[in-house]
């Protein structure tokens, strides 16, 4: 018996069908064209400078000369006590200001979402410092905290309290600036928490109250867990801002007295002023790598926790 095998032949498309198929293919790529301008800007304004800084961190360079020296800038960076001290201050400043903004921002958000008198006005008052220039705030508080002519020490002296050197005492300078940073930045943290709290369905709160839950139980069992996405956003934004902080510190203390309020950004700026461009660029690369190494896993952890809700 002879078996006859037949091979399936695909149907031939007519010219009209081929034209429609090609038109659908072109149409499917059409939305992607709108990514091109943004991608071009990203490459020119971010990717190229970032990779260029990686190269210049391995060089000793001026505006007219570039000499490749390998990892010498990084070795010098980590051997300089001033730079390593600035690194430590950066972590202390970033984590303290971030934690304070989360705690105070959440407390203010709970207050400003409750039925209190003048709630809209109080929200504007809390958010107002966010709108003011950071340099302006730094100069203003530098005058207010002046140890001899400042209003703060003047008020303390009237009631017989000690008058510390807020910006001249090496043990207080960095934390005085951190307190001003918290005051200025807590408004945006409060705003994000308010958005997260008002988005919580009221059915959950009412169901908890029907079950006999008090205010504290409603906060710990309903409000706090469901505000976790907002909390993640506040942690990420405030920690990035704290680790990269420069303008407020420079306006208030210039890194002093001595180097006691220097952070890595102010140290890098001083190195640029002294003409050590390669060393400064290496510091920028280290700061970029450290911030990325902290924020990428932290962001992934917070996002995973948010999805588990």
Steps between C-alpha positions, in 0.01 A plus 500: 500500500649832402439799722471830330616804702366835407660826619278785611548802281429839667231695325626772276406851615355733250670840446215664687553277806877563494439876492267480801752283690782748437278790603410328830870433566593864446208610717615276788836685509340841471468570880869415546601797288394734780773354722772622266519869614502405869757226437724743312482752787573224753808386310636853447423643845547194724666197343786682322599720803478197732730282292730797434534555876599135542785558254612836644507345849793292374693805381676811622334763288469872446312691235795459261670173600399144591739237642384145568612389851282194565352466849735747676216747559292234675799392714564861603129553561475221756834588667412865563356541857301805393328306222425194711367724780274668245377156400403418860322835540310434177356172633417650840334803343308296239361235734412741784319751279320222311380326818386829654306600188321163497399516868408872512338492155277207599400667828415827323307312231288325764431836663419678174262226378299514822200737531682795662432871467704680231621178341553653155695794643721272711575285195617813315717603796668157517564491125618862464873439582520256206431790264775726637851505357737270689779759484261767632404276791864426573597869510196585714569229758869589504395846621239364742748255657787748528655444847530872579230684304251223410137513610507140625779554752353836592169333591680228695699763691180683603372190683841414646575195285846413356585662167690238296697569186257325265722538194837558670508207743661198324260266682188693398564645155404196288189427707387864495506486121321162508223652715447778247501242218229300680291815552529590133438152357233364730229679300543279194507189722176613666338561162586148378371343823175701475448369146556144623269533802205659317522221238425235764140376454289615794326160505812352662503764774127465566526119511782524755295737715198268482728224634581720797840636389613827659699777334838335569378161372361661183836672447713188550267255321359710215664839446865404545498180284302665220730807507803285427526601130503867600757425768722328246485804274589734788791280611649481151463870418624629836793258518619588150468870584688455827788306347539761225447805722731793435335839451354543850821385670711729286274801561493450879849378596710456186599162648637657820603563763809325367365196319244400763193555282655398170311239299629329192335750264661801673839325506469433127415865440806613698720268294360653183577848638860390567542370146504125580252419227588131462479438876168685517362297212607179674310619808192558286526149358534350848197699618300385196591134559425518873161668452410248229616205712277616785195613308454217247458215754310729739260601224451136396433401863247779557322434170474129580352581839251733331386226260450256787224720647 
